[in-house]
Amino acid sequence: MSEQVRIWTDGACSGNPGPGGWGAIVEIGDAPRVELYGGDPDTTNNRMEMTAAIRGLESLPRETAHDVILTTDSDYLVKGITQWIHGWKRKGWISSTRKPVANRDLWERLDELNRRHRVRWQWVKGHSGHAENERADRLAVGAIDEIRSRGGVYSVGVDPEPSGAPADPAPAKGKAATTRAGGGEQLQLGLGGGGGRAAPDLGRCAPAGRTFLGALLVLPARDAAKTNAFYGDVLGLTTAVGGGFDAEGVRIVIEPLPKKGRAAKAPTTAARLRLAASSLATVRESLEDAGAPVDEIDGGVATVDPDGRPVEITGA
């Protein structure tokens, strides 16, 4: 029998549409809680509420279905996934006003996750003193501030303090952290190694020994299949069940760009990925075979992914 899972989520938006953020707190059995957060520079409050739930459910181990209690202050989310979605699907995703259902892409993904797990959707009034809801709200609001400085769609995981965590925990050794280098954000991730759950030891790559613990990085892509092939076949990450790649506890998920609104724009993720490969020679050969640019850097090679994001690969 799978362990009981509790998820608390919230979304926020500065303007509607405008820059938005989401936060999720995930608790599996007696294990320490994990906090996830992320943002989008051009979104709506409803999309952030839905994204928080999606990311929370996506973070669960895929080996088995889970009994989940998901708590949110979004009436739109709860009624949509428990009531309205059945009529939308019967009518070919046409609403009662005879218009295409808004946010169909997220509803379809949420429906898939809802059917994979046994989810009980629970509504709570927002800003009513509910501890986890307030914490999820702080994560979402903080993500808006972060996205204004960082730019781009992003999603990361945080290993929080066991109790009394501050609203904006400072990075420390053993905590999820990012470091800025030059004009872009540099995310330190491990590559390869069999997909273990232990945190990668990237102290030599990250200042002050900072590492990611169980992070979830979402990369938008013009051509999801091509980008998946780049990170999977060329860079050698292990494909995880249900999509995404496992890199020593860090999961990278490739998402297609939304069909509406941003189809003509380049992905806005400003990240420069720095990956540590167990076999640098193999990675270099695969890059050359794939026709990807290869530049020598200190201790490794530099390239770009299919959407032009800089990627640095160093030896493990």
TORLUMKOL-178575 format. One line per field, with one value per residue (C-alpha): residue in three letters; residue number from 1; x, y, z. Coordinates in steps of 0.5 Angstrom, whole numbers, plus 2048, in hexadecimal, padded with zeros to 3 digits. Example, Ala and Ser with C-alpha at 12.3 -4.5 7.8 and 13.67 -1.06 7.14 Angstrom:
<atoms>
vexdo	[ala_ser]
pakol	[1_2]
east	[819_81B]
north	[7F7_7FE]
up	[810_80E]
</atoms>
This chain:
<atoms>
vexdo	[met_ser_glu_gln_val_arg_ile_trp_thr_asp_gly_ala_cys_ser_gly_asn_pro_gly_pro_gly_gly_trp_gly_ala_ile_val_glu_ile_gly_asp_ala_pro_arg_val_glu_leu_tyr_gly_gly_asp_pro_asp_thr_thr_asn_asn_arg_met_glu_met_thr_ala_ala_ile_arg_gly_leu_glu_ser_leu_pro_arg_glu_thr_ala_his_asp_val_ile_leu_thr_thr_asp_ser_asp_tyr_leu_val_lys_gly_ile_thr_gln_trp_ile_his_gly_trp_lys_arg_lys_gly_trp_ile_ser_ser_thr_arg_lys_pro_val_ala_asn_arg_asp_leu_trp_glu_arg_leu_asp_glu_leu_asn_arg_arg_his_arg_val_arg_trp_gln_trp_val_lys_gly_his_ser_gly_his_ala_glu_asn_glu_arg_ala_asp_arg_leu_ala_val_gly_ala_ile_asp_glu_ile_arg_ser_arg_gly_gly_val_tyr_ser_val_gly_val_asp_pro_glu_pro_ser_gly_ala_pro_ala_asp_pro_ala_pro_ala_lys_gly_lys_ala_ala_thr_thr_arg_ala_gly_gly_gly_glu_gln_leu_gln_leu_gly_leu_gly_gly_gly_gly_gly_arg_ala_ala_pro_asp_leu_gly_arg_cys_ala_pro_ala_gly_arg_thr_phe_leu_gly_ala_leu_leu_val_leu_pro_ala_arg_asp_ala_ala_lys_thr_asn_ala_phe_tyr_gly_asp_val_leu_gly_leu_thr_thr_ala_val_gly_gly_gly_phe_asp_ala_glu_gly_val_arg_ile_val_ile_glu_pro_leu_pro_lys_lys_gly_arg_ala_ala_lys_ala_pro_thr_thr_ala_ala_arg_leu_arg_leu_ala_ala_ser_ser_leu_ala_thr_val_arg_glu_ser_leu_glu_asp_ala_gly_ala_pro_val_asp_glu_ile_asp_gly_gly_val_ala_thr_val_asp_pro_asp_gly_arg_pro_val_glu_ile_thr_gly_ala]
pakol	[1_2_3_4_5_6_7_8_9_10_11_12_13_14_15_16_17_18_19_20_21_22_23_24_25_26_27_28_29_30_31_32_33_34_35_36_37_38_39_40_41_42_43_44_45_46_47_48_49_50_51_52_53_54_55_56_57_58_59_60_61_62_63_64_65_66_67_68_69_70_71_72_73_74_75_76_77_78_79_80_81_82_83_84_85_86_87_88_89_90_91_92_93_94_95_96_97_98_99_100_101_102_103_104_105_106_107_108_109_110_111_112_113_114_115_116_117_118_119_120_121_122_123_124_125_126_127_128_129_130_131_132_133_134_135_136_137_138_139_140_141_142_143_144_145_146_147_148_149_150_151_152_153_154_155_156_157_158_159_160_161_162_163_164_165_166_167_168_169_170_171_172_173_174_175_176_177_178_179_180_181_182_183_184_185_186_187_188_189_190_191_192_193_194_195_196_197_198_199_200_201_202_203_204_205_206_207_208_209_210_211_212_213_214_215_216_217_218_219_220_221_222_223_224_225_226_227_228_229_230_231_232_233_234_235_236_237_238_239_240_241_242_243_244_245_246_247_248_249_250_251_252_253_254_255_256_257_258_259_260_261_262_263_264_265_266_267_268_269_270_271_272_273_274_275_276_277_278_279_280_281_282_283_284_285_286_287_288_289_290_291_292_293_294_295_296_297_298_299_300_301_302_303_304_305_306_307_308_309_310_311_312_313_314_315_316]
east	[800_803_804_7FF_801_7FF_800_7FE_7FE_7FD_7FE_7FF_7FF_801_7FC_7F8_7FB_802_808_806_808_806_808_807_808_809_809_80A_808_80D_812_815_810_813_811_811_810_810_80E_80C_80D_806_801_7FA_7F8_7F4_7FA_7FF_7FA_7F9_801_802_7FD_801_808_806_803_808_80E_80B_80E_80C_80C_805_7FF_7FE_7F9_7F9_7F6_7F7_7F5_7F4_7F0_7EE_7E7_7E8_7ED_7E9_7E2_7E6_7E9_7E4_7DE_7DE_7E4_7DF_7DA_7E0_7E3_7DC_7DB_7E2_7E5_7DF_7DD_7D5_7D6_7D8_7DF_7E6_7E7_7ED_7F3_7F1_7F9_7F9_7F3_7F5_7FB_7F8_7F2_7F8_7FB_7F4_7F3_7FA_7F9_7F3_7F2_7EE_7ED_7EC_7EA_7EC_7EB_7F1_7F5_7F1_7F7_7F8_7FF_801_7FC_800_806_805_802_809_80D_808_809_810_811_80E_814_819_816_817_81E_81F_81B_818_813_816_815_819_819_81B_81D_81A_81C_819_815_814_817_817_813_819_81E_825_829_82E_832_82D_828_825_828_82A_830_830_836_837_830_82C_82A_82F_82B_830_82E_831_830_830_831_82B_826_827_823_829_82B_831_837_839_83D_842_83E_83A_83C_83C_83A_833_82F_828_824_81F_81E_819_81B_816_819_814_816_813_814_813_815_81C_81E_81C_821_826_826_824_828_82E_82F_82E_829_824_81D_818_811_80C_811_817_81E_821_828_82A_823_822_81D_81D_816_815_80F_80C_80B_804_800_7FD_800_808_808_80D_811_817_817_818_81C_823_826_82D_82E_834_834_839_83A_83D_840_842_845_83E_83A_83F_83F_837_837_83B_837_831_834_833_839_83E_843_849_848_84C_84B_846_842_83C_837_82F_829_824_821_827_828_830_832_839_83B_841_844_841]
north	[800_807_80C_812_818_81F_825_82C_831_838_83D_844_84A_851_853_84E_84D_84F_84C_846_841_83A_836_82F_82B_824_81F_818_813_815_818_81F_824_826_82D_82F_836_839_83E_841_848_848_844_845_843_83D_83A_83B_837_832_831_831_82B_828_829_826_81F_81F_81F_818_812_80E_807_807_80B_80F_811_818_81E_824_82B_831_838_838_836_836_831_82C_82D_82D_826_823_825_829_825_81F_824_827_820_81E_824_824_82A_82F_833_834_83B_837_839_835_834_838_835_82E_82C_82D_829_823_823_823_81E_819_81A_81A_813_810_812_811_819_81C_823_828_82F_834_83B_83F_844_841_83F_838_837_833_837_83D_83A_838_83F_842_83D_840_847_846_843_849_84D_848_848_84F_84F_848_849_842_83D_838_833_831_82D_82F_82B_82F_82F_82A_82F_837_838_83F_842_843_83D_83F_83A_836_830_82A_82F_830_836_83A_83F_844_845_84A_84C_846_841_83B_834_82F_828_821_81D_815_810_80C_810_80F_813_816_81D_81E_820_826_82A_82B_82E_833_838_837_82F_831_82C_82A_825_822_828_828_82C_82E_830_832_830_832_82B_826_820_823_826_81F_81C_821_820_818_815_81A_81C_815_817_811_812_811_80E_813_818_81C_81A_818_81B_819_81B_821_820_824_824_827_82A_82D_834_836_836_83D_843_841_83D_841_843_840_83C_841_83D_841_83B_839_831_82F_827_822_81C_815_814_81B_818_814_81B_81E_819_819_820_820_81A_81E_824_829_82E_82C_831_82F_832_831_82A_829_82B_830_82F_832_82E_82E_835_838_837_837_830_82F_828_826_820_81C]
up	[800_7FE_804_805_801_803_7FE_7FF_7F9_7F8_7F2_7F1_7EB_7EB_7E6_7E3_7DE_7E0_7E4_7E8_7ED_7F0_7F6_7F9_7FF_7FF_804_803_809_80F_80A_80B_807_800_7FE_7F6_7F3_7EC_7E8_7E1_7DE_7DB_7DE_7E1_7E9_7E6_7E3_7E9_7ED_7E8_7E7_7EF_7EF_7E9_7EB_7F2_7EF_7EA_7F0_7F3_7F1_7EB_7ED_7F0_7F1_7F7_7FC_7FC_7FF_7FB_7FF_7FB_7FC_7F4_7F4_7EC_7ED_7F1_7ED_7E7_7E8_7EC_7E8_7E2_7DF_7DD_7D9_7D6_7D3_7D1_7CD_7CA_7CF_7CD_7D3_7D5_7D1_7CB_7CB_7CB_7D3_7D5_7D8_7D4_7D4_7DC_7DD_7D8_7DC_7E3_7E1_7DF_7E6_7E9_7E6_7E8_7EF_7F4_7F5_7FA_7F9_7FF_7FF_804_804_803_807_80D_811_80F_810_80A_805_808_806_7FF_7FE_800_7FC_7F6_7F7_7F8_7F2_7EE_7F1_7EF_7E8_7E7_7E9_7E5_7E0_7DC_7DE_7E3_7E9_7EE_7F5_7FC_801_807_80E_812_816_817_810_80E_809_804_807_805_801_805_804_803_801_7FA_7F7_7F1_7EF_7EB_7E6_7E1_7DE_7DF_7E4_7E5_7E7_7EA_7E8_7E8_7E2_7E2_7E7_7E7_7EA_7F1_7F6_7FA_7F9_7F4_7F6_7F2_7F8_7F3_7EE_7F2_7F7_7FE_7FD_7FA_7F7_7F5_7F9_7F5_7F0_7EA_7E5_7DF_7D8_7D3_7CC_7C5_7C3_7C9_7C5_7C3_7CA_7CD_7C8_7CA_7D1_7D1_7CB_7CA_7D1_7D4_7DA_7DC_7D9_7DF_7DF_7DD_7D9_7DC_7DE_7E4_7E6_7ED_7F0_7EB_7E6_7E0_7DC_7D5_7D4_7CD_7CC_7CD_7C6_7C8_7C9_7C9_7C3_7C0_7C6_7C8_7CF_7D4_7D9_7DA_7DD_7DB_7DD_7E0_7E0_7E2_7DE_7E0_7D9_7D6_7D0_7CE_7CF_7CA_7C5_7C6_7C5_7BF_7BC_7BD_7B9_7C0_7C1_7C5_7C8_7CD_7D4_7DA_7DD_7D7_7D1_7D0_7CB_7CA_7CA_7C5_7C7_7C8_7D0_7D1_7D5_7D8_7D9_7DE_7E0_7E6]
</atoms>
